Amino acid sequence: ANLPKERTPLLENVLVIPSDLQLHPVAHSAFCLNYRRYHPTKPIRLPLRPINEEESPAIKRGGFLLMVNKFVECLVEEGA
């Protein structure tokens, strides 16, 4: 008889941090949450996203935001 071989579990502990939240367009509730995998000894690149640009006095007077760096590298401590 063909008996199934022992299988190793597909699940493993993976360290993640939330990276992006999408809201439902009508209900304004959480629709999708994406995660980014990390390793405590390796730096990760996180995207920088400006917020409240329209509230800036400089932008209200015709200024603009020039993002030189679009990412920041950081180390995430294990269990943080």
URWO-V646032 format. One record per run of one state. SS is the DSSP state (h for helix, s for strand, l for the rest). FROM is the first residue (numbers start at 0). LEN is the number of residues. Records with the same first field share a line. If there is no record, write none. Layout:
SS = FROM-LEN, FROM-LEN
This chain:
l = 0-15, 23-6, 37-6, 47-5, 55-1, 60-10, 74-6
s = 15-8, 29-8, 43-4, 70-4
h = 52-3, 56-4
